[in-house]
Amino acid sequence: MYSEEELQPWAARVDKVAKAARDVYVITNNHYQGKGVVNALQLISMLKESKVKVPDPLRVKYPELEKIASEGPREPRLF
């Protein structure tokens, strides 16, 4: 999984390409623990400069996603 600092140059590249293209597609590596999805959500948040919807299972596994989550968890958690 890439850190936010490692994703910043990719976000800049995608933004640059998007200014010169009608459609842009970004593919992240599929990983059995959802790490590709985590990085995709982080990139989307960076590019849109807004929070994104984060599935509850990913929120539990990757607490760092809380800062980009647009809404709270569906069910309250004790831990």
C-alpha positions in Angstrom: 0.0 0.0 0.0 1.3 3.5 -0.9 1.4 6.3 1.6 -0.4 9.6 0.9 3.0 11.1 0.2 3.7 8.5 -2.4 0.3 9.0 -4.0 0.7 12.8 -4.4 2.9 12.6 -7.6 0.4 10.1 -9.1 -2.5 12.5 -8.3 -0.6 15.3 -10.0 0.0 13.1 -13.1 -3.7 12.1 -13.3 -4.7 15.7 -12.9 -2.4 16.8 -15.7 -3.6 14.1 -18.1 -7.2 14.9 -17.2 -6.7 18.5 -18.4 -5.7 17.2 -21.9 -8.1 14.3 -22.2 -11.8 13.7 -22.3 -11.8 10.6 -20.2 -9.1 9.3 -17.8 -9.1 5.9 -16.2 -6.8 4.9 -13.3 -6.4 1.3 -12.3 -5.0 0.2 -8.9 -3.6 -3.2 -8.2 -6.1 -5.6 -6.7 -4.9 -6.9 -3.4 -6.5 -9.6 -1.2 -6.6 -7.2 1.8 -8.2 -4.3 -0.2 -5.1 -2.2 -0.3 -5.6 -1.3 -4.0 -9.1 -0.1 -3.1 -7.7 1.9 -0.2 -5.2 3.7 -2.5 -7.9 4.2 -5.1 -10.2 5.9 -2.5 -7.2 8.1 -1.4 -6.5 9.1 -4.9 -10.2 10.0 -5.6 -10.2 12.1 -2.4 -7.1 13.9 -3.5 -8.3 14.5 -7.0 -11.7 15.7 -6.0 -10.4 17.6 -3.0 -13.3 16.2 -1.0 -14.2 13.3 1.3 -15.4 10.0 -0.2 -17.7 7.2 0.8 -15.7 4.5 2.5 -17.1 1.0 3.1 -17.3 0.0 6.8 -15.1 -3.1 6.4 -12.3 -0.9 5.0 -12.7 1.7 7.8 -12.2 -1.1 10.4 -9.2 -2.6 8.6 -7.6 0.8 7.7 -8.4 3.5 10.3 -6.4 6.0 8.4 -9.3 6.2 6.0 -11.4 8.0 8.6 -10.0 11.3 7.6 -11.2 11.0 4.0 -14.6 9.4 4.9 -17.6 11.5 3.9 -19.9 9.9 6.4 -19.7 8.1 9.8 -19.9 4.3 10.2 -23.3 2.7 9.7 -23.2 1.1 13.1 -21.5 2.4 16.2 -18.4 0.5 17.2 -17.2 -0.1 20.7 -13.6 -0.5 19.7 
